Amino acid sequence: MPLEATMMIIDNSEYMRNGDYIPSRFEAQSDAVKTIFQTKIDSNPENTVGVMTMANKGPEVLVTHSKDIGQIIKALHVTSSKIGGSIDIPTAINIAQLALKHRENKNLRQRIIVFVGSPLQGQGADEREMVKLAKRLKKNNVAVDFVAFGDGVEEETNVLKAFVENTANSDNSHLVSVPPGTHLLSDVIISSPILSEDRGIPPEAMGDVGGASGSGGANFEFGVDPSLDPELALALRMSMEEEQARQAAEEQTRQSATDAHPQTESAGVDKDDEAMLAQALAMSEHNDVDMGEEQDEEMDEEEAIARAIQMSMKQEEKEQGGQ
């Protein structure tokens, strides 16, 4: 399990009032902060966690190097009444780095986790300035994780991706993008590379979720971490396979019907041809019968004429003989 001192920078800008996460972005973020704290402390009792804000009147450190969940909850409660303004990521990261530098146990590795739930502004939106800061953090062995959440997070991740790529050392920094949905922000984070080592899961086991392009539980097959809920993952896989089999059967049936259609048309044409041929034969036979009857009539007339001539000749012979 990693031995780390972590500083969490939370977003307390005006955007945290948005309700795309239930009941609000700030409450979803608060749950995620408590989840990260508990996971870090459970991972190693020597670990410490601090919390600071980066909006309102300016970045402010609330808790430094604590192992007490009560201090974290109190800090979140105080921050809930200080929501406003816009975020200042570069200044907040510099202050967090300074706080980590003064940690009591120098054996603790340094990590900063930044929650971004609002548009990047000022130097935070300047990729060149952010890359400079990232390289300086890498030189000082400080790992940085970003959690981008809320509507339009995909539009804000290019600068954050560049930052993570330039500060990562042996894949120790990550970007997790969490768009709004039915999932909980804390559930996605606990299934992401940010807490994989704290949960005893090697980074390689996280598959495509690791690295700068990681997007948390959304990159697991079906959006479910098999290590957290193997039964659900298995049920979803079986359901997908059944659906694929059904679609394949429908496609095969449709293809068979398509192949049979031309044959049916051909058969219909053949039947039509046969009917026409039969009709022609019938007409031909009928004509032959008519012609035969006409020939019989002609023969009867000729016979009658022949008999009349023959009778006439006999009559003349009798008359001549009588004379």
SULVEN-V783012 format. One record per run of one state. SS is the DSSP state (A for helix, B for strand, O for the rest). FROM is the first residue (numbers start at 1). TO is the last residue. Records with the same first field share a line. If there is no record, write none. Layout:
SS->FROM-TO / FROM-TO
//
This chain:
O->1-3 / 11-13 / 18-24 / 44-47 / 54-59 / 67-68 / 80-88 / 102-108 / 117-121 / 126-126 / 140-141 / 150-152 / 168-173 / 179-184 / 191-192 / 196-202 / 210-215 / 220-220 / 224-229 / 323-323
B->4-10 / 48-53 / 60-66 / 109-116 / 142-149 / 174-178
A->14-17 / 25-43 / 69-79 / 89-101 / 122-125 / 127-139 / 153-167 / 185-190 / 193-195 / 203-209 / 216-219 / 221-223 / 230-322
//
